[in-house]
Amino acid sequence: MITVLVVDDQPLIRQAVTDILSHADGVDVVGEAIDGDDAIAAAAELHPDVVVMDIRMPHLDGIAATAAICADPELASTRVLILTTFEEDEYIVSALRAGASGFIGKGSEPEEIVHAVRAVSEGEALLSPVATRSLITKYVTPVARPAGAARVIPPELEQLTEREREVLLLVARGRSNQEIADELHISPHTAKTHVNRVMAKVYAHDRAQLVILAYESGLLAPDR
């Protein structure tokens, strides 16, 4: 059973999402919260598998609440799914930096919301490579390098092995563990191990943060 905490300051949206998830097989909505402070307190008490988090809320917004939840070692297994609108693109990138596992629009179909919750509960990053690249292009500033200058490994990636940098690049391009395994001619288990080691070394809570890091460090350019 996937346990879920629904966070939104608008009662109608909060109730609608709760109703959708409550009627899904294998999903149990264990609580609701009306703002970021309430979300942090509820997460600490309930330890949900997934927090469906609105971004814009009074008092403490969803970005700050996401950062607090993802930084809490007691909530290491809790994943945050951002509930957003297209007008909040810039905030989405900040939420991904804070540790969110992905995002889904408020106008999504019920089955899409259920699928998103199931996906992030299983440790997947709910990120469309196309949508993510669009966000990155608009809101993430990569490391600048003078024309003709030799490629230098960014400080954030110095501790990674060459193979781990390869894996990071493939994650940033939206590859699954199976696809990484196929491309590098390794087993899926080994691919997953590499991904986990990369996340541990760069202190990333989720694959989504690896995508941001790859672009910000200059490992992957938005147009590649």
C-alpha positions in Angstrom: 0.0 0.0 0.0 1.4 3.4 -1.0 0.7 6.0 1.7 0.2 9.6 0.5 0.0 13.1 2.1 -1.8 15.7 0.0 -0.7 19.3 0.4 -2.6 22.2 -1.1 -4.0 25.4 0.3 -7.1 25.3 -2.0 -9.7 23.0 -0.4 -11.3 22.1 -3.7 -8.1 20.9 -5.3 -7.0 19.2 -2.1 -10.2 17.3 -1.9 -10.2 16.5 -5.6 -6.7 15.0 -5.4 -7.6 13.1 -2.2 -10.7 11.6 -3.8 -8.8 10.5 -6.9 -6.1 8.8 -5.0 -8.4 7.3 -2.4 -10.3 5.4 -5.1 -7.0 4.0 -6.6 -6.1 0.5 -5.8 -3.1 0.2 -3.6 -3.1 3.9 -2.5 -4.0 5.2 0.9 -4.3 8.9 1.6 -3.2 9.1 5.2 -3.4 12.9 5.6 -3.9 16.4 4.2 -2.0 19.6 4.8 -2.9 23.2 4.0 0.5 24.9 3.8 4.3 24.2 4.0 4.5 24.3 7.8 1.5 21.9 8.1 3.1 19.6 5.4 6.4 19.3 7.3 4.7 18.5 10.6 2.3 16.0 8.9 5.2 14.3 7.1 7.2 14.0 10.3 4.2 12.4 12.0 2.9 10.2 9.2 6.0 9.2 7.3 4.1 8.9 4.0 5.7 7.2 0.9 4.7 10.2 -1.3 3.9 13.8 -0.6 1.8 15.5 -3.3 2.9 19.1 -2.9 1.5 22.3 -4.2 4.1 25.0 -4.8 2.4 28.3 -4.0 1.0 28.4 -0.5 0.8 30.9 2.3 3.2 31.0 5.2 5.7 28.5 3.9 5.6 27.6 0.2 6.0 24.1 -1.3 9.6 24.6 -2.3 10.8 25.3 1.3 8.6 22.5 2.5 10.0 20.1 -0.1 13.6 21.0 0.9 12.8 20.5 4.6 11.2 17.1 4.0 13.9 15.9 1.7 16.7 17.0 4.1 15.2 15.1 7.0 17.0 11.8 7.5 13.9 10.3 9.2 12.1 10.8 5.9 14.7 9.4 3.6 12.2 7.1 1.9 9.6 9.8 1.4 9.3 11.2 -2.1 7.8 14.5 -3.1 5.6 14.9 -6.3 5.0 18.6 -7.2 1.5 19.5 -8.2 1.8 22.5 -10.5 0.5 24.7 -13.3 2.3 25.7 -16.5 2.7 29.2 -15.1 5.0 27.9 -12.4 7.8 26.6 -14.5 10.5 28.6 -12.7 9.3 27.3 -9.4 9.5 23.7 -10.7 13.2 23.9 -11.2 13.7 25.2 -7.7 11.5 22.4 -6.4 13.6 19.8 -8.3 16.8 21.3 -6.8 15.2 21.0 -3.4 14.7 17.3 -3.9 11.3 16.8 -5.5 11.1 13.6 -7.6 9.0 15.1 -10.4 6.0 17.2 -11.2 2.5 16.8 -12.7 0.0 19.4 -13.8 -3.1 20.2 -11.8 -5.1 19.7 -15.0 -3.9 16.1 -15.4 -6.3 13.2 -15.9 -7.0 11.1 -12.7 -5.2 8.1 -14.1 -2.1 10.3 -14.8 -2.0 11.5 -11.2 -2.3 7.9 -9.9 0.4 6.8 -12.2 2.7 9.7 -11.1 2.2 8.7 -7.4 3.0 5.1 -8.1 6.1 6.0 -10.2 7.7 8.2 -7.6 6.9 5.8 -4.8 9.0 3.2 -6.7 11.9 5.6 -6.8 11.5 6.8 -10.4 12.0 10.4 -11.3 8.9 11.6 -13.0 10.6 13.8 -15.6 9.9 13.9 -19.2 13.3 14.5 -20.9 11.6 17.0 -23.3 9.8 18.9 -20.6 12.8 19.0 -18.4 15.1 20.2 -21.1 12.7 23.0 -21.8 12.8 24.0 -18.2 16.6 23.7 -18.0 17.0 25.9 -21.1 14.9 28.7 -19.6 15.9 28.6 -16.0 19.3 26.9 -15.4 22.5 28.7 -16.1 25.3 26.3 -17.0 29.0 26.8 -16.2 30.5 29.2 -18.7 33.7 28.1 -20.5 35.7 30.3 -22.9 35.6 29.4 -26.5 38.4 27.0 -27.3 39.2 26.3 -23.7 40.0 22.7 -22.7 37.3 20.8 -21.0 37.7 20.9 -17.2 35.8 18.5 -14.9 33.6 20.7 -12.7 34.4 20.5 -8.9 31.0 18.9 -8.2 32.0 15.9 -10.4 35.7 15.5 -9.5 34.9 12.8 -7.0 33.1 10.7 -9.7 34.8 8.0 -11.7 34.7 8.2 -15.5 32.1 5.5 -15.6 30.0 7.3 -13.0 30.1 10.5 -15.1 28.9 8.5 -18.0 26.0 7.2 -15.9 25.2 10.8 -14.8 25.1 11.9 -18.4 22.7 9.1 -19.3 20.5 9.9 -16.4 20.4 13.5 -17.4 19.3 12.4 -20.9 16.3 10.6 -19.4 17.6 7.0 -19.6 16.2 4.3 -17.4 18.4 1.8 -15.5 17.7 -0.7 -18.2 18.6 1.7 -21.0 21.8 2.7 -19.2 22.7 -1.0 -18.8 22.1 -1.6 -22.5 24.1 1.4 -23.6 27.1 0.6 -21.4 26.9 -3.1 -21.8 26.4 -3.8 -18.1 23.7 -5.4 -16.0 20.7 -3.4 -14.8 21.7 -4.2 -11.3 25.2 -2.7 -11.9 23.6 0.4 -13.6 21.3 0.9 -10.6 24.4 0.6 -8.3 26.2 3.2 -10.3 23.3 5.6 -10.2 23.0 5.1 -6.4 26.7 5.8 -5.9 26.5 8.9 -8.0 23.6 10.2 -5.9 25.4 9.4 -2.7 28.6 11.1 -3.8 26.9 14.4 -4.9 24.4 14.3 -2.1 21.4 14.1 -4.5 18.1 13.0 -3.0 16.7 11.9 -6.3 17.6 11.3 -10.0 15.9 14.7 -10.7 18.7 16.4 -8.9 21.2 14.6 -11.0 19.5 16.1 -14.1 19.9 19.6 -12.7 23.5 18.9 -11.7 24.5 17.7 -15.1 23.2 20.8 -16.8 24.5 23.3 -14.1 27.9 21.7 -14.1 28.2 21.9 -17.9 28.4 18.1 -18.3 25.3 18.4 -20.6 24.3 21.4 -22.6 20.6 22.2 -23.0 20.9 21.9 -26.8 22.5 18.4 -26.8 
